[in-house]
Amino acid sequence: MRLIAVKILRDFWAAHPDAQSPSRAWADEVRQAQWQQPADIKARYASASVLRSRRVVFNVKGNDYRIVVAIAYRLGVVYVKFVGTHTQYDRIDADTVEDSP
């Protein structure tokens, strides 16, 4: 998969250095993935939440952080829409969010 908006991740790492290693590992796995449908994601990430808006919420670092992405399966593209703490995530609508806090 092609990962778009990696700058959002980098900006988040600057503010939360403890998130860098686990979210970088997640990003590396996404780049190697070949997801064709939501079930492919659930097979690897059982705790991921697949939303009705073609978005997926990933729990990172033991659920300390959340990453919300939009996925264009046919294009093989994953767009990072939000990266934040669990508390920040609770204040957004994952179906519509377009950027991190």
C-alpha positions as CSV (number, residue, x, y, z in Angstrom):
1,M,0.0,0.0,0.0
2,R,1.1,3.6,-0.6
3,L,1.0,5.6,2.6
4,I,0.0,9.2,2.2
5,A,0.3,12.1,4.6
6,V,3.3,10.7,6.5
7,K,4.0,14.3,7.7
8,I,1.1,14.0,10.1
9,L,2.9,11.0,11.7
10,R,6.2,12.9,11.8
11,D,4.6,15.9,13.4
12,F,3.0,13.7,16.0
13,W,6.3,11.9,16.8
14,A,7.9,15.3,17.5
15,A,5.3,15.9,20.2
16,H,5.1,12.3,21.4
17,P,8.5,10.6,21.0
18,D,7.3,7.4,22.7
19,A,4.8,7.0,19.8
20,Q,7.5,7.0,17.1
21,S,8.7,3.4,17.3
22,P,5.3,1.7,17.4
23,S,3.8,4.0,14.8
24,R,6.8,3.7,12.5
25,A,6.5,-0.1,12.8
26,W,2.8,0.2,11.9
27,A,3.7,2.4,8.9
28,D,6.3,-0.1,7.7
29,E,3.7,-2.9,7.9
30,V,1.1,-0.8,6.0
31,R,3.7,-0.2,3.2
32,Q,4.2,-3.9,2.9
33,A,0.5,-4.8,3.0
34,Q,-1.7,-5.5,0.0
35,W,-5.2,-5.0,1.4
36,Q,-8.1,-5.6,-0.9
37,Q,-10.9,-5.4,1.6
38,P,-11.5,-4.6,5.3
39,A,-11.3,-8.3,6.2
40,D,-7.6,-8.3,5.1
41,I,-7.0,-5.6,7.8
42,K,-8.9,-7.4,10.5
43,A,-7.0,-10.6,9.8
44,R,-3.8,-8.8,10.8
45,Y,-5.1,-6.2,13.2
46,A,-8.0,-7.7,15.2
47,S,-8.4,-4.6,17.3
48,A,-8.7,-2.3,14.3
49,S,-12.1,-0.7,13.9
50,V,-13.5,-0.6,10.4
51,L,-15.9,2.3,9.9
52,R,-18.7,2.8,7.4
53,S,-16.8,5.6,5.7
54,R,-14.0,3.4,4.3
55,R,-11.9,4.5,7.3
56,V,-10.1,2.3,9.8
57,V,-9.0,3.2,13.3
58,F,-5.8,1.5,14.5
59,N,-4.7,1.3,18.1
60,V,-1.0,2.0,18.6
61,K,1.2,1.4,21.6
62,G,-1.2,-0.6,23.7
63,N,-4.1,1.7,22.8
64,D,-2.3,4.8,24.0
65,Y,-2.5,6.3,20.5
66,R,-5.0,6.1,17.6
67,I,-4.4,6.4,13.9
68,V,-7.4,7.0,11.6
69,V,-6.9,6.3,7.9
70,A,-9.0,6.4,4.8
71,I,-8.3,3.6,2.4
72,A,-8.8,3.4,-1.3
73,Y,-8.5,-0.3,-1.8
74,R,-8.6,-0.4,-5.6
75,L,-5.8,2.2,-5.8
76,G,-3.8,0.6,-2.9
77,V,-3.6,3.9,-1.0
78,V,-3.8,4.6,2.7
79,Y,-4.4,8.2,3.7
80,V,-3.5,9.2,7.3
81,K,-6.3,11.4,8.5
82,F,-5.6,11.6,12.2
83,V,-3.0,10.6,14.8
84,G,-3.6,11.4,18.4
85,T,-3.8,10.2,22.0
86,H,-6.7,8.2,23.1
87,T,-8.1,11.3,24.8
88,Q,-7.8,13.4,21.6
89,Y,-9.4,10.6,19.6
90,D,-12.4,10.7,21.9
91,R,-13.0,14.4,20.9
92,I,-13.1,13.8,17.1
93,D,-15.5,12.1,14.6
94,A,-13.3,9.4,13.0
95,D,-15.7,9.2,10.0
96,T,-15.0,12.9,9.1
97,V,-11.8,14.0,10.7
98,E,-9.2,15.4,8.2
99,D,-6.2,16.3,10.3
100,S,-4.6,15.8,13.7
101,P,-5.2,18.1,16.6
